[in-house]
């Protein structure tokens, strides 16, 4: 109920006509870049010893996160990162005065979907990373939760690559690719049947005791 009054106060347009698709998408792309740059530096700051132990460690309770884990964080951390989400739209309102509230709705929706995907742990076939190589796929953030280092950006790989905070991740990824290429092909049905046989054998041995 308070969103529209606050949006009007901040300078968002709430009237018709709605913005064109092209203008809305160009603004949202800018919002992604602004938020990603802000998120990168705030995230690195949260990995500084005292702040990590007091705040960010809550989010890192998940070493193998699921989509819902994106919202699991210390309240102060949530506040800091939400500020990054609204920073782009507020900046545009201040300088250009042409951000529509509909653009804000779409931006928040896209950002939430991106965050859920990053924490999903799944290499989704229709991920943007397959069409746009600079997009950070779930594997990028999965490593961060597994190793607690590297890959601080949220949406793109640009800042981590530029500032050298993906070196360990790149080494890990290359090693994994090489190891995977050496593994023999496994028939999933045969592997499943073998697992069932092992379980049956364990049950039989247990019943004889």
Secondary structure, 3 states (H helix, E strand, C coil): CCHHHHHHHHCCECCCCCCCHHHHHHHHHHHHHHHHHHHHHHHHHHCCHHHHHHCHHHHHHCCCCCHHHHHCCCHHHHHHHHHHHHHHHHHHHHHCCCCEHHHHHHHHHHHHHHHHHHHHCCCCCCCHHHCCCCECCHHHHHHHHHHCCCCCCCCECHHHHHCCCCHHHHHHHHHHHHHHHHCCCCCHHHHHHHHHHHHHHHHHHHHHC
